[in-house]
Every structure is written in C-alpha cells, then in structure tokens.
Amino acid sequence: MGQPFDPELVTAAREGDQRALNRVLSDLERIFRAFFLKRLGGRDEVEDLVQNSLMRVNSGIADLQDPARLKAFAMKAAFFELQDLYRGRYRAKETLFDPLLLLDASDDPAAGDRIDVERALTHLSDHARRIIELREYGYRYEEIAQRLDTTEAAVKMQVKRAFEKLRDVLAVLLALFLFGSSGSGSCYLIDGGCG
Amino acid sequence: MLFGEFGPEERDALRRRLAEDADFRASFLRWHQLLRHVGQSIEDDLPDERLLVLEAFRRTDPSEFLLSEDATRLNGAEDVLDSALAAHPGLGDVVRHLQEDANAFDEVWNSELEAPSVRPSRRPTRVQDRASRSPGRRGIGRWVWRASAAAAVVTFALVVTFLMQRTSDLESVTTGPDQTREIQLADGSQVRLLPNSTLEYHAEAGAGGTDRFVRLQGDGYFDVAPDRSGFTIELPTAVVVVLGTSFGVQASDEEARVYLTTGRLSVASHAARSTPVVLRPGQMTAVGRDSLPETPVETDMSRALSWTGLLIFRDTPVRAVAEVLAESFGVDITVDPRLRDETLTATFNRTDGLSTVLEAVAAALDASVIMQNDTHHLVPR
C-alpha cells in the first residue's frame, strides 16, 4: 500500500477497499483532532467533531471525483461539521431552555404589538449589529471577542447597550404605531406578516 | 437575561422577575423576539449557509481548497451570497474567520504529514458507537472511544505507566529565595516558577509528537497550550494530567494543592492512580502523601492564586476586581454603580503596576479612571 493520501490509496478507498479506507481515515483522524484542538482548545466538543467529520468522509468518499483532491474534500467535511456545531448551539429546536417558553399566550405579539424591527435595528451601530448577528449565527461571546479582537467583557457591554437603546427605540416605535403615525408604508410583525 | 446563558439559579430568578415585573416582561419579550428576527433573516437571506465555507475557501486558495463541483455551486449562487453579505455585516466576519480556519487547517495538514505520530494509539476507536446513535449513518469498521470519565482514567493510567519509563534526560531549573522565572516549553506552554522551586522538563516536550511531561517541586503556575497530547506534571504526592488549561500548583513532600483557572485536568495521588478527581474551572483540591485527593471545592481564584504574583480574574464582578486590586496595591478604588455587576476575565502580572492594570480594566469596560482625593474612580465613558 502507498504513502498516506497517495492517489492510488485514495482510489482504493473510494472503490471500497477496507484496508485502504481504514488507513486514510486513521491519518485523517489525527489531522482532524489536531485542527479542532487548535481552533477550539481542549473542549468536549472536539471528539464529536472528529468522529462526525470522519463519518462525512466515510459516507462521501465514493463521490470524490479526483483522488488527488482528498485534502479539499476532508477540509470541507471538517468545516461543515464545525459550522453545524456553531449553528446548532442556539437554534430553538436545539436548546434545552428556550426563555420565550416562560411567557404565555397573552404575550403573543399578534395580539396587538406590531413593531418595525428592521427600523429599530437601524438605530444600532454597525459594530453592535455584527455582534448580535455573530451571536445568532452561533458563536459564543468569548469567540466573538476573539474574532473582533477585543475582550468578552467589552462584547457583552455592547450587547447591554444595544438592549438599552433598542428598548427605548422599540417603546417609541410601538407608541407611534398605536397612535397611527409611524409614517411608514410597511411594517413587520415580529412573528408574522402585516395584515 | 441578555446573554442567554441560563443556569438553574438564573432560570428561577428569571421566572420570578417575569411574573412580578410587567415592564421587564415586555422588554424581555421584544428583545428575544428581535434576536429571533435577526437569526431568521440570516436564514431567509442565505438558505444555503454552506456557501460561507465555500466562499472562505475561494478567498483563501481556491486551487488548493475548493473542489471543482463546489466552485460551480458557488458561481451559481453568487448573487444570493453577495446580497446576504451586504445585508448582514456579521456574515462577513464569519467568512473572515473561516479563512483563518482554512489557513490553520493547511498548517495542521502539512505539519501532521511531515511528522507522523510514532506513538501507539492510546484509545481504540469505535465509530460504530456513533453510528448507532445517529440513525442513517453507517459505521466504518474502526473503534473510537468518546471522551468520558472511564476513558480519562484509562488514558491517565497509561500515561502514568509511560512516564515511569521515561524520566531520564530531563533539564532542570531551580529558583532562589527571591527569584521568579518564566519558562516557555517547546510546545508553547508557559510555566511561572515561584521562589524556592524546581522544575524538570524535557527540552523537546511536545515537539515532533513527543509526550509532554514535567516534574515540579515547589510552587508554579502553568498555562498549558492545547495539543492533541496530554500534559503530565509529576508532583511529590500526586500526578496531574491536563489538556490545554491554566492552573496553579503548590507542591511539597507532604502535600500538593492544585487550583484550576481554565480548561480541565485530573489529579490523582501516587497511592491511588486509578481514582483521580477531575477539576472544573474555579475549583481546587489537595492531595496528601498516601491520601486520595480531596473533593474539589469552589475557590475565589483571584485571592487563592495571589501567591503566583498574578492577578487572575474569571467572570469576576468588577466590584470584586476593584477589591482585589485595592488590596494588592494598597490603594482606594471605587466603582460606579453602573459597572459594579459587570464581569471581567483577565490575567495581569502584579509587576505591571496599578496604572497599567487599571487602564486595561477600564478599556475592557469602555470606562475611564478618574483620580480624585487619592482615590481611583472607575466610571463609564
């Protein structure tokens, strides 16, 4: 059998040779682990990411068109798994505790509160909006701080100030809407369309 | 409430406040629905989020990282992607970070292929376990143990055995009564060796896939670089195994005290290596000669690690930070009420001086330091 990632080895793995496949996956395993440890540190998530990435490679290697492009193929597997990790963190169906579940039907905005959310968001600084978007995308505040080259405390401070600003803005917009003087030809119900 | 990090106590507090405060309830509703709107609009504007990964590959090195079929996919979605990036500045940050990840993957790939591991596998791999938990995914015939307490014990025992065979050829550093030394190991880990202490280590530990092992007599503060291999510290009465973490150790012939700041580690006595305790950040344990480690207890690291000469804060309320700084430097510091409950995570060297430390704290809080009547006042800008 050839050197790791030799195109002949990858071709054999792609065609179902179990020994070749095990050899490829064994070497990919240490690369995946080293990469995820480098980017995430010693977190519990690393092992799951390694295994899921190997699963992707295993299930998709038959579709690899060019055996010489294993690196790009493996890299895509690892990055898609990492993306799933981030995106799955705060999605409602993934969280064990959804704060909105603490509210009851009388809090449903469809009952009367129509607020122009997009208009409210324009009151945020570009920096604050980036932080909120990164958080909703799935990054933790410490990760956001690293990406923006600042501290976690400074990031949370921005979130707090955004909340304080939007709390006042949303209250004003709500008042304008209730008194029929929003001046806007469109509105966005938070959880539905405009009637 | 704002940061979405709810422990059991926070949930109970939140329920009570929602029930008692109508204004808070209204603000809470609008805030979280606004966040949902932001998340939903990102999904609506970019249904195929994989495009961000492919775009990062294209921007970094398309010939190396982008498969031809993915380049075609990306070209076909160019308008959608451009619109989404224009509408959501945060997505631009995501792509830039993915580009950094791509370079990191490239480095790891080249490094691993140049220096393949020569150590026997310490853990059999069981991918079929993952397959059985994930319907629709077929196993691949190898076995992988997921990280677990049992696996940690096995790994620990193997590491202990390995180190017993490999304690020759160590370099040694000893500090005098008034001496503190900073030592950087080959893998990037750093050790702050306190006075009257000795550290023994392999000069090439961590390089070329070699295990990382040190021996400590005395007091030291460790900042261990994350790596695929464990980092082992042999003490007179205990053995510590870590993986990417920072912690302090006070070790004598009779007792070892271990204080964990970040990451995770396990501590076992020489007398009972198969029964370690696992520390979480903010906990400490003590191990006496011929004794089992004590049950880990929560400890104020800001004060517990003052002997290191470092000022260590981890999610510490600013009012507590001010108290520690005031005690350390013998000055008066006040904190504006608007800042008192903010939290700070940072590590300072006491020799940096009060002025430097306070400036850094103020910068993190977007605040200013005002000197008045021999008192330092921390106020928002």
Interface residues (C-beta under 8 A of the other chain):
Chain A: P4 F5 Q18 L21 N22 L25 S26 D27 E29 R30 I31 R33 A34 F35 L37 K38 R39 G41 G42 D44 V46 E47 D48 V50 Q51 N52 L54 M55 N58 S59 Q65 D66 R69 K71 A72 F73 M75 K76 A78 F79 F80 L82 Q83 R87 Y90 R91 A92 F97 P99 L100 L102 L103 D107 P109 D113 I115 V117 A120 L121 D126 R129 R130 I131 I132 E133 L134 R135 E136 Y137 Y141 E142 R147 L148 T151 E152 A153 A154 K156 M157 V159 K160 F163 L166 R167 L170 Y188 I190 D191
Chain B: M1 L2 F3 G4 F6 R11 L14 R15 L18 R25 S27 F28 L29 R30 W31 H32 Q33 L34 L35 R36 H37 V38 G39 I42 E49 R50 L52 V53 A56 F57 E64 F65 L66 L67 S68 E69 D70 H88 P89 G90 L91 D93 V94 R96 H97 L98 D101 A102 A104 F105 V108 W109 S111 E112 L113 P116 S117 T125 V127 R130 A131 S134 R137 R138 I140 G141 R142 V144 R146 A147 P226 D227 R228 L243 G244 T245 G263 R264 E342 T343 L344 T345 A346 A363 A364 L365 D366
